[in-house]
Amino acid sequence: MVKSKSLFEHATAALGGVDILVNNAGIGIFAPVEEMAPEDFRAILETNLFGVFYCCHEAIPLMKGARRRVHHQHFFARRRQPARANGRI
């Protein structure tokens, strides 16, 4: 969270504010649950879930009153992969 706070403080100082937010970071480590290291799963959550939250948490207050807001989600978040869910891959 410290990095995202610093990022938005810098953007505000350098650019005068934040008008849009594009959350486009995402990682995928595709393995059956029993083969995935807990550290890999944590990295996925930190990037794909918590990273979006931290950026939204910092950016939304700065965008109050902005004419436009954009939120983009990584395509893996919408892509169904049922074979991966039951470990067939």
C-alpha positions in Angstrom: 0.0 0.0 0.0 2.9 2.3 0.7 4.0 2.1 -3.0 0.6 3.0 -4.3 0.3 5.9 -1.9 3.7 7.2 -3.0 2.7 6.8 -6.7 -0.4 8.9 -6.4 1.3 11.5 -4.2 3.9 11.9 -7.0 1.3 12.0 -9.8 -0.6 14.7 -7.9 2.5 16.8 -7.4 3.8 16.3 -10.9 0.6 16.4 -12.9 -1.8 18.4 -10.7 -4.1 15.5 -9.9 -5.5 12.2 -11.2 -8.3 12.1 -13.8 -8.4 8.4 -14.7 -7.3 5.1 -13.3 -6.4 2.1 -15.4 -5.9 -1.1 -13.3 -4.2 -3.2 -15.9 -1.7 -5.2 -13.8 -2.2 -8.9 -13.5 -0.3 -12.2 -13.2 -1.3 -15.7 -13.7 0.3 -18.8 -12.4 -1.6 -21.7 -13.7 -1.2 -24.9 -11.8 -3.4 -27.3 -9.8 -3.9 -26.2 -6.2 -1.9 -29.1 -4.8 1.1 -28.1 -7.0 1.0 -24.4 -6.5 3.3 -22.9 -3.9 1.6 -20.8 -1.3 4.0 -17.9 -2.2 2.8 -18.0 -5.8 -0.9 -17.9 -4.7 -0.1 -14.9 -2.4 1.6 -13.1 -5.3 -1.5 -13.6 -7.5 -3.7 -12.1 -4.7 -1.3 -9.3 -4.0 -1.2 -8.3 -7.6 -4.6 -9.1 -9.1 -6.8 -8.3 -6.0 -5.0 -6.2 -3.5 -3.2 -4.1 -6.1 -6.5 -3.0 -7.6 -7.9 -2.2 -4.1 -4.8 -0.2 -3.1 -4.8 1.8 -6.3 -8.6 2.5 -6.2 -8.3 3.4 -2.5 -5.7 6.1 -3.3 -7.1 7.3 -6.7 -10.8 7.6 -6.1 -10.5 10.4 -3.5 -8.2 12.3 -5.9 -10.7 11.9 -8.8 -13.7 13.4 -7.0 -14.9 16.0 -9.3 -13.0 14.7 -12.4 -15.1 14.6 -15.5 -14.2 11.0 -16.4 -13.3 7.8 -14.5 -12.0 4.7 -16.2 -11.5 1.3 -14.6 -10.0 -1.5 -16.7 -9.8 -5.0 -15.5 -7.3 -7.6 -16.7 -8.8 -10.0 -19.2 -8.0 -13.0 -17.0 -10.6 -11.8 -14.6 -13.3 -12.3 -17.2 -11.9 -15.4 -18.9 -13.4 -18.7 -17.8 -11.0 -21.5 -17.4 -13.0 -24.5 -15.9 -10.3 -27.1 -16.7 -7.8 -25.2 -14.5 -10.3 -25.1 -11.6 -10.5 -28.8 -11.2 -6.8 -29.5 -11.9 -7.1 -31.1 -15.3 -4.4 -29.0 -16.8 
